[in-house]
Amino acid sequence: MTSLARLKFYATQPHDCSYLPEQQATTLFLDPSQPMDEEVYAQLSEVGFRRSGDHLYRPHCQACSACVPARLPVAAHVFNRQQKRILKRNADLEVTRSRPACTDEIYALYARYIEQRHADGDMYPPSREQFMSFLVRDLPFSHFYEFRQAGQLLAVAVTDVLPNGLSAVYTFYEPEQAHRSLGRYAILWQLEEVARLELDALYLGYWIRGCRKMNYKTEYRPIELLVNQRWVRLN
């Protein structure tokens, strides 16, 4: 096991925060010369790091601690009534695992999703170059889970399979299928996949109190939040 104390990290200059208006953010990155090793990645996920493309990072803001790492411990999860309905509603979907790739079909779905659901975000307008750098990396632990109904691609969950759990990197889905709640279903499916693989948790990235786009994460209980370098469970 690699000692985290031996790793080098670099902090960015302050930049506009993607989540909180009028806030400045600083990001801490693992030295990019460090090989993307799944054991190191798993250890860093325990202290709040995430992956974007080839980089492992976490917020490192001096005057703000709003970004709180969140994970779902699978052994304790209980599906509520709404979640059971979502699972039933999507029981007709077939899920297959593939290597990350920018096929015409997958990119077209991604572009529709960004254009219709995130036109106000920093990923708009979508581009193949952006898609490739963000999601299509040649990493042995990175996978696309494709959700299809009668062959039609409805959603893709970009997921990293680590020794300590699954890390939900990003999910995009067909915006015209709102009745299916595909984003929520992808989380529920990944929770079930954590159990099937006999792993511990599903890592969801960061939760920010008061950020509307993050509210969905606390719908899943129990959830664990990393507070003062300690995972605290909320039932």
Phi, psi and omega in degrees: 000131180287135175283123181297335180295339180275348183280151177256143180229152180230140179255140177283167168289154177305140180216167181298135179286138180283344188246324185245113181302144177068009176259147173258139183240152172232137184242136178261126181244142168293141177314118182297345177281347177288124179304143180284084184264133185293332177292315176297315179303314180298317179297318181290330176297332179289342179244023168097011179276154176232167176248138169225113184061237180264010188242141169255131188212165167205155177298146182216052186276136184288322187252010185212138176230035186289330182280109184249119177302141183227144175213158179247115177285116192291325185297332184262354187290137175236123180287128177276180186298316180297318180295323176297322178295320179295317177300315180295320182297332183250018181295343180276357182276142174255133182245128177232152180258136181221165174285145179304132182203152178256069176284163178301319182295313182292316181294322179299320177296315179301314182296317178298318181297311181296316184294325184263335184249340186223038179292346179263006185256177183278002175263001178261138355282152180290154175212154178297323179298315178298315180300314181296313185291330183276316193239339185254091180237147181274075182237132188296338183263357183265133183220154167258125169260116184261128180255120184231148173237114183052040177090343181280128179286120181250334182201155174225125174255117177273116192224136174259130179261112185243165180298334183256000179155191175256141175250116181280097185288310182193148175227135173228151189207171183290113183293341180280357181250045185300329183296340181278343185055055188295326178297315178293321180298321180300321177294315180298319179295318180295324174301315178295326179291323175304316179294318180297325180275359180058044176256184191260319191207160172251118181272125188254004183086221188250141173250136180234117178300131178087356178264113186304322183292344181260353187301326185300334186295326181276004173288341184261124183227146357287155174238147177246131179245138180274104183239122182053044177063026178223131179284122182248127184268133173247120182270000000 
